[in-house]
Amino acid sequence: MDIYLVGGAVRDKLLGIAVKDRDWVVVGAQPQELEQLGFRAVGSDFPVFLHPDTNEEYALARTERKNGHGYGGFVFHTEQSVTLEQDLSRRDLTINAIAESADGQLIDPYGGQQDIAERKLRHISTAFLEDPLRVLRVARFAARFQPLGFTVADETLELMKSITASGELEHLTPERIWQETLRALSENSPRTYIEVLRECGALKVLFPELDRLFGVPQRADFHPEVDTGIHLLMAMDQATKLSPGPEVRFAVMMHDLGKGITPEHILPRHIGHEEGGVPLVEAFCQRLRVPNRFRKLALVVTRYHLLCHKIETLRPATVLKVLKGLDVFRQPQQLQCFLLACMADARGRTGFETVDYPSAQWLQNLADKVTAITSEQFVSAGLKGAAIGEAMDSKRLECIRDYKAAQLRLATSSDEHTDG
């Protein structure tokens, strides 16, 4: 029995990145041997065991054969005769197919170290074509390692195009697509995930709502970059800088879907794209079974981002409508994520990358003030039922008016001081 450290742990050590998880492959062993050593069997597709002390995964060396469609259409073969090289050959990329022996020797039969040096994401063999999930995985690795200069090798991109053209992507389950997308949203450059999928044609198949944004013009006075797809990528960059949270990044990814269905005769204007995008976001989330916390934030960002940008100029009644729509009275914690997404949208434009975004402070201050208004004083005054809500809204509107007036006085005073 020989045991090797494999995959991401070896790759990250070579890249000088902190190793988070370690996976092991066991060559020349049978399941009962590991069980006798105290390992616990898990998984249904092929033998994987958890170490009795570290809980790390140890998998028996295996080969695989395609016998169906999609990610799960494989038959796995494990015997004592399966070699380390055979096991490594079934992996996706050369940089993930390097093993390390117990004495620290590297086993690299497919040139992973050279591809690390050349910063290339390269497939191992044409067996890559058998697993459509690898299209998403490569795009996700590209999103992770883009800051280190990694790019997808041309020949690998061609295989990804072939998988897309074959129709195999359509056999991926919504859960697998979302799982890879969620992980990509947490990587160093989520925009790269979108770019790579678009380059191989997979974006149009899996996320047509995003794909159709590219080439759609916007008003150059608001969006010097003009192309809505480019704005999406720029806003994703800003979201990545502003928040590590995948919820914020997902909301930014969704926020302009309505611009993809704007009638051509009104372009480059996008009147009503906010409300137009809401059912598209709903459909996207339903199709991929996106968790509710992602869906809720994406919907309010889609519906209210433009109003947030203009919050200083809105009538008090409209401001209150926005605050209620954001559900600040029941879910105040969502507001901060909403404001980060709106800021990413405002800064995701050519020449606006570092612009101040006073709307965020305005809306946060207003939310703090109106949520401080409670029902107790109105109940004490003898009000009942709907009258309490009406009185609270009246007080909230008064509070909003007072805040706007105070901010106007402050701005006027500041202007006079500057002129003087």
Secondary structure, DSSP 8 states (H G I E B T S, - for coil): -EEEEETHHHHHHHHT------EEEEES--HHHHHHTT-EEE-SSS-EEE-TTT--EEEE--EEEE-SSSTT-EEEE--TT--HHHHHHTSSBGGG--EE-TTS-EE-TT-HHHHHHHTEE-BSSGGGGG-THHHHHHHHHHHHHGGGT-EE-HHHHHHHHHHHHHTGGGGS-HHHHHHHHHHHHTSS-HHHHHHHHHHTTHHHHH-HHHHTTTT-B--TTT-TT-BHHHHHHHHHHHHHHH---HHHHHHHHHTTGGGGG--GGGTT--TTHHHHHHHHHHHHHHHHT--HHHHHHHHHHHHHHHHHHTGGGS-HHHHHHHHHHTTTTT-THHHHHHHHHHHHHHHSSTT-TT---HHHHHHHHHHHHHHT--SHHHHHTT--THHHHHHHHHHHHHHHHHHHHHHHHHHHHHHHHHH-
